[in-house]
Structures are given as structure tokens and as C-alpha cells.
């Protein structure tokens, strides 16, 4: 029998500059910092940010490898195994895309597939995020 999942707990990303990423997520999506810590022995800073319905965990690891260029493009990223992106739901993705563009957010791609509409953006570190239109 499968385990019962009661909801999404958190998503995690790795970034080169923790403070810059915290500011980016606060300014673009209204996240709030709920705690900060360090992972002992491996020189990794961690911050947890509260979003609507989930927590975003951000890591800054000293000496970490940069995000590979192909991971910055949704269709090219599909050709590499692993997590692809996280997605947030909005009522009007077209409007959200325009608002994000005004805020200077990097729009990676518009995805209109099977009567759905989504916009892929890049955070300040190049990580992909999907803004997906959901029915009210």
C-alpha cells in the first residue's frame, strides 16, 4: 500500500549567493525568511523561505559547481536527468508574465501545450521556475 502524502513540504535549490537569492524571491514572489542555519562540517549556508503553500529551501555551498548552461533552458534541460523546476500556480499566467517582465525577471520560455499556459522564468541564479495558470 502506498504512503499517504498530505501535501508539498518544500522545494530546494542551490545558488551561488544566498543573500542575493533571498532578496530576489522576496521581491519577485513575496517569500519571507523563516529561518537560517549552516550545515556543520561542509560550509553550507541554508535559508528557508515561506511561500504560499510551501517552503523554499535555499543552499549556498562554498566551492559549488556552477549551474550548467543547458539547465537554464527548459527544453534542453529535459535531456538531463534530475529535477527540472518547481512550479507555482497563478490565476492569470499571461498577466503574471507581464508583471515579472516589468520587474526585470528573465523569461526563458512560454509553454502553451494541451490547452494549458505556462511561462518558464529564471531566478537570479538561472534556476528554472514555471508560472502555471490554474483554474479558479
N, C-alpha and C positions, 0 to 999 in steps of 0.2 A: 504494500500500500504506500502511495507517495506521501511525503510530508505535506502538511498544510501550510502554505505560505499566506501570511496575513497582510503583506504589503511590501513595498520597496523600502529598504532601510537606508542605504546610502550608495552613492557612486563615488569613485576615487579617480583622481588624475595626478600626474606628476608634472611639475613645472620647474623652470629654471629660477624663477624669482617669486617666492611665496607672497611677499607684501604687495608686489605689483598685481599678482593674480587675485588676491583678496580684494583689492580696490576695484579691479575690473568687474568681478562678479557682484560686488556691492552696487557699483554704479550702473551696470547694464541690466541686472535682474533683481536687485533689492535683497540679496542674501545678507545675512547677519552672522558675524562670528560668534560661535557658541563656546569654543574652547581652542586652546593651543597647547601643543606639547612637543616633545622631542623623543625620538626612538633611541634609547641608550645604546651606545657602542657602535652605531653605524652613521652618526652625524646626519640624521634626517629630521627636518622640522616638519610639523604637521599642524594643520588648522582644520577645524570642522566648521562649516558654514550651513546655517539653516535656510533652506529654500521652502517653497510651498510644497508640502507633502513628502519631502525627502531631505537628506543631509548630503552635502558635497564635502568629501574629504580631499584635501589638497596636500601633496607631499613636495618638499624641496630637498633633494638628496645631493649633497656635495659631490661633485665629480660625475654626475649622471650623464649618460649619453643624450645627445640632442634628439628631438623628435625627427625621425626620418622623413624626407621630403614627400614620399608617396603617402604617408599617413595624414597629410594635410589636405588631400583631395578625396572626396567621398568615393568616387568610382574606382580610383586607383587603390585606395585603402582596402577595398573588398578583396583584393588579391593577396593580402597578408593576413594570416591567421591571428586571432585575438579579438579583444573588444574593439568595437568600431566607433561608437559615440554614445552619448546619452541624449535623450530627447525630452523636451518639455512641451506640454500641450497648451495651446492658446485657442481662444475663440476665433480670432481672425489673423491667420498667419501672414497674409499679404500686408495688412496694416502693421503687424509686428516687425516684418522685414523692413518696411519703410522707416519705422521708428528707430530700429537698430542701425540702419544705414546713416541716419542723421547723427546718431551717437558715435559714428566712426567705426562701427563693427565691420569686420572683414566678412563679406558674403562669399561663401565658397561655391554654392550651387543651389538652384531651385529644383525641387523634385515634385513633379506632377505625375503620379502613377496611379492607375486604377481608381480614378475619381477621388484621389487624396491630394493634399497640397502640403508640402513641407519646404523649409528653407534650411540649408546647412550653413552654419557660420563657423568661424574660427575664433577661439578665445585669444587672449593676448599672447599665449604660448603656442598657438597653432592647433590646439586640440579641437576636434570637431564636436559640434553640438547641433542637434536638429530641433528646429522650432516647427512643431507639427500642429496643424489645425484639427481640432476635435469638435464634434458636435455637442452643443449645449444640452 
